[in-house]
Structures are given as C-alpha cells and as structure tokens.
Amino acid sequence: MTSNEHNQSESRRITIIGGWGQMGQFFARELSSFGHQVSAFGNEDWLRADELLGDADLVLISVPIERTVEVIQRAAQYLKPTTAIADITSIKTEPLKAMLEYHKGAVIGLHPMFGPKVKSFAEQIVVVCSGRDDDKFEWLLDFFAAKGSKLVESTPQEHDKMMVVIQAMRHFARFSLGVFLAEENIDIQRSLSMSSPTYRQEIDILKRLFAQSSHLSADIMLATEERCEAIVSLAETYSRLAKLVQQKDREGLIREFESTQSFFNQVLDFEEKSEQEQVNNYLINNNLTPSKNLNKNKKKGSENILITT
C-alpha cells in the first residue's frame, strides 16, 4: 500500500467547531463519507471540550469571521501537541497567526471557495495556506484532491489581498444592485420574461446571495480594514462614473471605457498566450508539430461587437 493509499484508508477523529452550521455540516458529511469519525462542536459543548477536542486528530474551525481568533485561542488550551488544527475562514492572515501562536502542533489555513449549497468538493477550489508541519495534513489535502477539488497554494497575505477583489468588492457590487432593485420595487418576474441569459444568471446569483445569512453578508464586507477601504474606493468610482452620466458626458464615458478596455485587452492577450503555450506543449509532448497560427484569427470580426446582455 502506498503512503497516499494509507493516508486515505486510515480513519481520523475530527471535531468541527461550528459543526452544526451549514458549512460545518457539509464538511462533516463529506469527511464521514470517507470513514472518518466526525464530531460537531457547538456553543453548548465547551463543557465537553476535554473530550471533543483533547482526543481529536484534527480540529477544524468553522465559525463566523469575527469569532474565529477568539475560538482558536479558547480551543487551543484543550489540544494536544499531536492534534492538528485548521480553519476554513474567508480571511487567512489573522486566523493563521492565532493558530501558530496558541497551538504548538500542526497548523494550516484553508479557504474553500464555495458555499454549503454545493453537492460535493468536485471541481471546487480550496486555497491552502501553509502553517506548520504541512506533512500532517497530507491526508486531508489528498482527500480534497480525491473528491475532485483543485488545490491552490497561497500565502495568507496574498490570499487576503486577492479576497478583497474576489469576495468583498464583488459582494458589495451585487449587494448594492439587490438593494437598488428592492428599493425600486422592480417586477423581477416580469423582467425575467424578456431577459437575456446573462441577466437571468445575475438574478439567480442575487437570489442566492440574499438567501444567505445577513450576518455573513456583513462580515464578508467588513472582515478587514483593507476590504472596507476598497469598497469605499469602489463606491467613489461608481459616483465618478454616475456624474459623467448625469452630465451626459459622452466623451468622458468613452475615455473611461477605452482606458479600461486597454487593461482587459492585456488580460486577454495573456490568456491567449497561455492557452497557446499549453497547446504547443501538448503537441510537443505528443511528437506533433505546434501550430503557430492557431489563435491568429480569434480577434478578427469582433472589434465592433459590444456585449451588454
């Protein structure tokens, strides 16, 4: 039996703090399906902390952002040095710092880039931030991979910087649109009857967003000072652009569009170059001749197409 096979076959005792929440239940269900012994730990279970935390192979922190560091500090006093601890919070710098400070054993930071509504880990991204004794988590990372997840390594600092854009600013933009539609009392069902596929997709996203916890929504936006500052900056951009609309400044709007268009053209060029390199590498590895002109005509005929739907 290989080490990976042994890692997957060995049953672990896992305690999920916040295990009665939706995300905690998702992890409990998935880990249990692989034969691991999973215990849920709620607010009322601190009287049993010696039993639930002291004997665990892994303690997984799945609590609201504003409580994560406090829970890590409280839980750490019950952990043995042989117990591993991980968190699945959407910020990584402070939780990882707290786990390294308060616990002497293995530590890792995880951020599953999906919510509890997904059916499995298949094709989902999990960001992994190294902490201490990474080899102790090999079985867990192998579990994610076996379930079909894509693992992306990052420093906690890079993760938190990326999440400002990926999570907080995007969340605020959709939160704002939802508030606007509600305040204007837009007939959503009527609008869907004459809508484009992308509009229907956007409304589906808004429905999922406002089906979530209002507390979680606020925490996503307020989790760090960097997130707050970026959201304010985004709102100022909205205001600047809205002023151009108010002033009917067509040339100003065109300048803003073309300046931003240049930025995204660079992104597109990079993606096409990366795609071509992948194709060439595949052809070379299979003793075929790379085609230098594969993407040559991709942009032709698209210069005057404006996608607004």
C-alpha positions as CSV (number, residue, x, y, z in Angstrom):
1,M,0.0,0.0,0.0
2,T,1.4,3.4,-0.9
3,S,1.6,6.3,1.6
4,N,-1.3,8.1,-0.1
5,E,-3.5,5.0,0.0
6,H,-2.6,4.5,3.6
7,N,-3.5,8.2,4.3
8,Q,-6.9,7.8,2.7
9,S,-7.7,4.5,4.4
10,E,-6.8,5.5,7.9
11,S,-9.8,6.8,9.9
12,R,-9.3,10.1,11.8
13,R,-11.1,11.6,14.7
14,I,-12.2,15.0,13.6
15,T,-14.0,17.7,15.6
16,I,-15.6,20.6,13.7
17,I,-16.1,23.7,15.9
18,G,-19.2,25.2,14.3
19,G,-20.1,21.8,13.1
20,W,-23.8,22.5,13.3
21,G,-23.6,25.4,10.8
22,Q,-24.2,24.8,7.1
23,M,-20.6,24.7,6.1
24,G,-19.7,22.6,9.1
25,Q,-22.4,20.1,8.2
26,F,-21.1,20.0,4.6
27,F,-17.6,19.1,5.8
28,A,-18.9,16.6,8.3
29,R,-20.9,14.8,5.7
30,E,-18.1,14.7,3.2
31,L,-15.4,13.6,5.7
32,S,-17.7,11.0,7.2
33,S,-18.3,9.5,3.8
34,F,-14.6,8.6,3.7
35,G,-14.9,6.8,7.0
36,H,-13.6,9.5,9.4
37,Q,-15.2,9.9,12.8
38,V,-16.6,13.4,12.9
39,S,-18.0,15.2,15.9
40,A,-19.8,18.5,15.7
41,F,-18.9,21.1,18.4
42,G,-21.4,23.9,19.2
43,N,-21.6,26.7,21.8
44,E,-23.0,24.4,24.4
45,D,-20.2,21.9,24.1
46,W,-17.4,23.8,25.9
47,L,-18.2,21.7,29.0
48,R,-17.2,18.7,27.0
49,A,-14.1,20.3,25.4
50,D,-11.6,18.0,27.0
51,E,-13.4,15.0,25.4
52,L,-14.3,16.5,22.0
53,L,-11.1,18.5,21.4
54,G,-8.5,16.6,23.5
55,D,-8.8,13.3,21.7
56,A,-9.2,14.7,18.2
57,D,-6.6,14.1,15.4
58,L,-7.9,17.2,13.7
59,V,-9.8,20.2,14.9
60,L,-11.5,22.2,12.2
61,I,-12.6,25.8,12.9
62,S,-15.8,26.7,11.0
63,V,-17.2,29.8,12.8
64,P,-18.1,33.4,11.8
65,I,-15.2,35.6,10.9
66,E,-15.5,37.9,13.9
67,R,-15.3,34.9,16.3
68,T,-12.5,32.9,14.6
69,V,-9.5,34.2,16.5
70,E,-11.4,34.1,19.9
71,V,-12.4,30.5,19.2
72,I,-8.9,29.4,18.2
73,Q,-7.5,30.9,21.4
74,R,-10.1,29.2,23.5
75,A,-9.9,25.8,21.8
76,A,-6.1,25.7,21.8
77,Q,-5.8,25.1,25.5
78,Y,-7.5,21.7,25.1
79,L,-5.4,20.5,22.2
80,K,-2.6,18.0,22.5
81,P,0.6,18.8,20.6
82,T,-0.2,15.8,18.3
83,T,-3.6,17.4,17.3
84,A,-3.7,19.3,14.0
85,I,-5.8,22.5,13.7
86,A,-7.1,24.1,10.6
87,D,-9.6,26.9,9.8
88,I,-11.9,27.5,6.8
89,T,-12.5,31.2,7.3
90,S,-12.5,33.6,4.4
91,I,-9.6,35.6,5.8
92,K,-6.3,33.9,6.5
93,T,-3.7,36.2,8.0
94,E,-5.1,36.7,11.5
95,P,-6.5,33.1,11.9
96,L,-3.2,31.5,10.8
97,K,-1.3,33.9,13.1
98,A,-3.5,32.9,16.0
99,M,-3.3,29.2,15.4
100,L,0.5,29.4,15.2
101,E,0.7,31.5,18.4
102,Y,-1.7,29.5,20.6
103,H,-1.1,25.9,19.4
104,K,2.2,24.1,19.2
105,G,1.2,21.4,16.8
106,A,0.4,21.2,13.1
107,V,-1.4,24.2,11.6
108,I,-2.8,25.0,8.2
109,G,-5.2,27.7,6.8
110,L,-7.9,26.7,4.3
111,H,-10.4,28.6,2.3
112,P,-13.0,26.6,0.4
113,M,-14.1,28.9,-2.4
114,F,-17.7,27.8,-2.4
115,G,-20.7,27.8,-0.1
116,P,-22.5,24.9,1.6
117,K,-25.1,24.6,-1.2
118,V,-22.7,22.7,-3.4
119,K,-23.2,19.0,-3.6
120,S,-19.6,17.9,-3.3
121,F,-16.0,19.1,-3.5
122,A,-15.9,18.1,-7.2
123,E,-14.4,20.9,-9.3
124,Q,-14.3,23.3,-6.4
125,I,-11.2,25.4,-5.4
126,V,-9.7,25.2,-2.0
127,V,-7.0,27.7,-1.2
128,V,-4.2,26.3,1.1
129,C,-2.0,28.5,3.3
130,S,0.9,26.7,4.9
131,G,1.4,27.0,8.6
132,R,3.4,24.4,10.4
133,D,4.1,20.7,9.9
134,D,2.4,20.6,6.5
135,D,3.0,16.8,6.1
136,K,0.5,16.2,8.9
137,F,-2.2,17.5,6.5
138,E,-1.2,15.4,3.6
139,W,-4.2,13.0,4.2
140,L,-6.6,16.0,4.2
141,L,-5.3,17.5,1.1
142,D,-5.3,14.1,-0.6
143,F,-8.9,13.8,0.5
144,F,-9.8,17.1,-1.2
145,A,-8.0,16.0,-4.4
146,A,-9.7,12.6,-4.4
147,K,-13.0,14.4,-4.2
148,G,-12.1,16.4,-7.3
149,S,-11.0,19.7,-5.7
150,K,-8.4,22.0,-7.2
151,L,-5.9,23.0,-4.5
152,V,-4.3,26.5,-4.9
153,E,-1.4,27.3,-2.6
154,S,-1.0,30.9,-1.4
155,T,0.5,32.9,1.5
156,P,-2.1,34.3,3.9
157,Q,-1.1,37.8,2.8
158,E,-1.6,37.2,-0.9
159,H,-4.9,35.4,-0.1
160,D,-6.3,38.2,1.8
161,K,-5.3,40.8,-0.8
162,M,-6.9,38.7,-3.6
163,M,-10.1,38.2,-1.5
164,V,-10.6,42.0,-1.3
165,V,-11.5,41.8,-5.0
166,I,-12.7,38.3,-5.4
167,Q,-15.0,38.4,-2.5
168,A,-15.6,41.7,-0.7
169,M,-15.9,44.2,-3.7
170,R,-17.8,41.7,-5.8
171,H,-20.1,41.0,-2.9
172,F,-20.7,44.7,-2.3
173,A,-21.4,45.4,-6.0
174,R,-24.1,42.7,-6.1
175,F,-25.4,43.7,-2.6
176,S,-25.9,47.2,-3.9
177,L,-27.7,46.0,-7.0
178,G,-30.0,43.9,-4.9
179,V,-30.8,46.8,-2.6
180,F,-31.5,49.0,-5.6
181,L,-33.8,46.5,-7.2
182,A,-35.7,46.1,-3.9
183,E,-36.0,49.9,-3.3
184,E,-37.3,50.5,-6.8
185,N,-39.7,47.6,-6.4
186,I,-38.7,46.1,-9.7
187,D,-41.0,43.4,-11.0
188,I,-38.3,40.7,-11.2
189,Q,-40.6,38.0,-12.7
190,R,-41.8,40.3,-15.5
191,S,-38.2,41.3,-16.2
192,L,-37.1,37.7,-16.5
193,S,-39.8,37.1,-19.1
194,M,-38.0,39.3,-21.5
195,S,-34.4,38.9,-20.3
196,S,-31.1,37.7,-21.7
197,P,-29.3,34.6,-20.3
198,T,-26.7,36.7,-18.5
199,Y,-29.5,38.8,-16.8
200,R,-31.2,35.6,-15.6
201,Q,-27.8,34.4,-14.4
202,E,-27.3,37.6,-12.5
203,I,-30.7,37.4,-10.9
204,D,-30.0,33.8,-9.8
205,I,-26.8,35.0,-8.2
206,L,-28.7,37.7,-6.3
207,K,-31.3,35.3,-5.2
208,R,-28.6,33.0,-3.8
209,L,-26.8,36.0,-2.1
210,F,-30.0,37.2,-0.3
211,A,-30.9,33.6,0.7
212,Q,-27.8,33.6,2.9
213,S,-27.3,34.9,6.4
214,S,-27.4,38.7,6.7
215,H,-24.6,38.4,9.4
216,L,-22.4,36.5,7.0
217,S,-23.0,39.1,4.3
218,A,-22.0,41.9,6.6
219,D,-18.9,40.0,7.8
220,I,-17.7,39.4,4.2
221,M,-17.6,43.2,3.6
222,L,-16.3,44.3,7.0
223,A,-13.8,41.5,7.7
224,T,-10.7,43.6,7.3
225,E,-9.8,47.3,7.0
226,E,-8.5,46.7,3.5
227,R,-11.9,45.4,2.4
228,C,-13.6,48.4,3.9
229,E,-11.2,50.8,2.2
230,A,-11.6,49.0,-1.2
231,I,-15.4,49.1,-1.0
232,V,-15.3,52.8,-0.3
233,S,-13.0,53.3,-3.3
234,L,-15.3,51.2,-5.5
235,A,-18.3,53.4,-4.3
236,E,-16.3,56.5,-5.3
237,T,-15.7,55.0,-8.7
238,Y,-19.5,54.5,-9.1
239,S,-20.0,58.1,-8.0
240,R,-17.5,59.4,-10.5
241,L,-19.0,57.5,-13.4
242,A,-22.5,58.3,-12.4
243,K,-21.6,62.0,-12.5
244,L,-20.5,61.6,-16.1
245,V,-23.9,60.0,-16.9
246,Q,-25.7,62.8,-15.1
247,Q,-23.7,65.4,-17.1
248,K,-24.4,63.4,-20.3
249,D,-20.6,63.5,-20.8
250,R,-20.4,61.0,-23.7
251,E,-16.7,61.7,-24.4
252,G,-15.9,61.2,-20.7
253,L,-17.6,57.8,-20.7
254,I,-15.8,56.8,-23.8
255,R,-12.5,57.7,-22.3
256,E,-13.2,55.6,-19.2
257,F,-14.3,52.7,-21.3
258,E,-11.3,52.8,-23.6
259,S,-8.9,53.1,-20.7
260,T,-10.4,50.1,-19.1
261,Q,-10.6,48.3,-22.4
262,S,-6.8,48.6,-22.7
263,F,-6.4,46.9,-19.3
264,F,-8.6,43.9,-20.2
265,N,-7.0,43.6,-23.6
266,Q,-3.8,42.9,-21.8
267,V,-5.6,40.2,-19.7
268,L,-7.0,38.7,-22.9
269,D,-3.6,38.7,-24.6
270,F,-2.0,36.9,-21.6
271,E,-4.8,34.3,-21.5
272,E,-4.4,33.6,-25.3
273,K,-0.7,33.3,-24.9
274,S,-1.1,30.9,-22.0
275,E,-3.6,28.9,-24.0
276,Q,-1.3,28.7,-27.0
277,E,1.6,27.6,-24.8
278,Q,-0.5,24.8,-23.4
279,V,-1.5,23.7,-26.9
280,N,2.2,23.8,-28.1
281,N,3.4,21.9,-25.0
282,Y,0.7,19.2,-25.6
283,L,1.7,18.9,-29.3
284,I,5.4,18.7,-28.5
285,N,4.9,16.1,-25.8
286,N,2.9,14.0,-28.3
287,N,5.6,14.4,-31.0
288,L,3.3,16.6,-33.1
289,T,4.0,20.0,-34.8
290,P,2.9,23.1,-32.9
291,S,0.7,25.4,-34.9
292,K,1.8,28.9,-34.5
293,N,-1.3,30.3,-36.1
294,L,-4.0,28.6,-34.0
295,N,-5.3,31.8,-32.5
296,K,-4.3,34.1,-35.3
297,N,-7.8,34.9,-36.4
298,K,-9.5,34.8,-33.0
299,K,-10.0,38.6,-32.7
300,K,-11.0,39.2,-36.3
301,G,-14.6,40.2,-36.8
302,S,-15.1,41.0,-33.0
303,E,-13.9,44.6,-32.9
304,N,-17.3,46.2,-33.2
305,I,-19.3,43.8,-31.1
306,L,-20.5,45.2,-27.8
307,I,-21.8,42.8,-25.2
308,T,-24.4,44.4,-23.0
309,T,-26.7,41.4,-22.2
